[in-house]
Amino acid sequence: MNIQMQVCGLLIMLLLLYFCIRQKSLWMTTERMFLRTLIISMICVSFDILSIAAIVNREHISAFVLAFICKSYLVSLVAVGYSGLVYTNMDLSNGKMAHTLMLVSRVVGIGAVALIYILPIDYYNEGRRVYTLGASVQATYVFALICVLATMYRVLRYGNRMNPKRAHAIRSWMCLWILATVIQACNNSVLLVGFATSLGMVILFFELENPEANMDRETGAFNSHALREFMKQKYQNGEPFSLLLISLEKYQSDEFEMRRIEGIFPDIIRYFETVPDAKLFKRVEHELVLMFRTPYQLQKVFAQIQERFREKWEEKERGYSLVIDPVYVILQDSSLVNSAEEIFRILGAGKEEREDDSVIYIDKELLVRMKEKENIARTIRNAIRDDRVEVFYQPIYSVAKKQFVSAEALVRIRNQDGSILPPGVFIPVAEENGSILRLGEIVFEKTCEFIKKNDIRKLGIEYIEVNLSVEQCENENLADSYIRVMEKYQVDPSLINLEITETGSIKARKILLRNMEKLIAVGVKFSLDDFGNGESNLNYIVDMPVQIVKFDRDMTQAYFAKEKAKFVMHAAKNMIQEMGLEIVAEGVETEAQLQSLAEISIDFIQGFYFSKPLPQEEFLRFIEERRQSKTY
């Protein structure tokens, strides 16, 4: 009997079945559909082997049993073709046409089964050539061909809407099946259809349905891909769920602490694997997600999880123990979010919403705030793309010279309707998502362009102050980049004063100092901005090669409101000026404040008393008018 190929194909599929069953699985729709197709294919090949054996030994069995076995093989061939069509349609199940197609294919399939069993069948057995023929066989080829062509049409016509790997795997499977059918039709002694079916299953398994592809090898939990696909299926099926994210990300800045946590991470995984009614996923490094069917299941175990993390985790091999304080992000109601992709964005952004609280609940209020941030981030991107980032200038007054001698360049974004987006709205978002780096580059280039186009020295302006963000301060190439921009616009570096913040001076100090040394060498000056806000420390002034210190608005206003603040400001002013540095007081709003600060010899005044930040043309007019009238 010529059944070696079929037996080989059956053994291959048995191996695939073993690998599918032995692995931990989420049993998603695709996995169930693959398993069903695999079992149908195994039945098909088994009937193929059985039909050959029945034909060879037909003198020993009844005609009815022989016909039933052979026709059952033919029916299973159609079933395999139909399974391929259903499997293809999983990614295209939405839409009226898809539902109509599947309904029609079911009706046709039922009709095909009935017709195959009704129509007559003949047998051929001579030497190694064993096969069936007759009207029943012809009907099988017709219906199987319809399924294959329908599958190929769906893949070719709507492949861009499918999982690319699924489309590629199904195309390969169908082409293999067609090729085997053609060869077998031309040479009936070569029975390839069953073996081609098994090869098709191998392609689907390794391209798409290998359970190990959904596993994180390091932890044994389901991976991020599996989480995304599982949530997609839940949304497609209208099944609600709840999520708990446990993040150890805040420890990543401490390399020693992170190594200690990695030592007990297997114990953490083992603990979460015992949490009832939950599926465990590893989303990113040191970040786990537990998925529940209902909020009740989540709430029932959350207190226990928190209590466990308040206890020590023991690392017995190295002999240490530690208490871990994770950040928890909880989504109790999946219907608040529209898609799996949106949940992934929210889980990442949710951790940024926390203040001191380590538990963040994703509710309607939080989603509104996050949506607003997304809209602002989009506005920033569009403004950068459409060149709607502008630079406003706020004049700075010299008490000694009694004139405006400099200005601070401030970033502004103009909306499409011409209005200005308040900096307090977009700057925190830009700092959070990193676009502040690009905004800073634009402001510096536009400031250099402004200086080149206008002879600011004739107006008495000695330099323009430009802020450096923390991200810019940490950029190794900052100095070289800024020097190139100044050379491009032929700007005298002495006309530039760069403002660094105390925060910026703390982070990556060596990088910042190297950049400062390069820029100072070509003539750029530096200011320490926002002194008095946050972690003020006179040691920063000692360490940083700055020429100017800017008192923060809060510090300036406190001077007029609190008696103790006056002593602090007097002491700071005296020490700074004794170092040979100059002082700018920000946030001055009244003439009385101006006079008081002038009396204690503050060098420069900046604030709304003189002017708010102005677009460049208004700024130039403001300075020209004050210079000519000598009124300040």
Secondary structure, 3 states (H helix, E strand, C coil): CCCHHHHHHHHHHHHHHHHHHHCCCCCCHHHHHHHHHHHHHHHHHHHHHHHHHHHHCHHHCCHHHHHHHHHHHHHHHHHHHHHHHHHHHHHHCCCHHHHHHHHHHHHHHHHHHHHHHHCCCEEEEECCEEEEECHHHHHHHHHHHHHHHHHHHHHHHHHHHCCHHHHHHHHHHHHHHHHHHHHHHHCCCCCCHHHHHHHHHHHHHHHHHCHHHHECCCCCCECHHHHHHHHHHHHHCCCCCEEEEEECHHHCCCHHHHHHHHHHHHHHHHHHHCCCCCEEEEEECCEEEEEECCHHHHHHHHHHHHHHHHCCEEECCCCEEECCCCEEEEECCHHHCCCHHHHHHHHHHHHHHCCCCCEEECCHHHHHHHHHHHHHHHHHHHHHHCCCEEEEEEEEEECCCCEEEEEEEEEEEECCCCCEECHHHHHHHHHHHCCHHHHHHHHHHHHHHHHHHCCHHHHCCCEEEEECCHHHHCCCCHHHHHHHHHHHCCCCHHHEEEEEEHHHHHCCHHHHHHHHHHHHHCCCEEEEEEECCCCCCHHHHHHCCCCEEEECHHHHHHHHHCHHHHHHHHHHHHHHHHCCCEEEECCCCCHHHHHHHHHCCCCEECCCCCCCCEEHHHHHHHHHHHHHHCCC
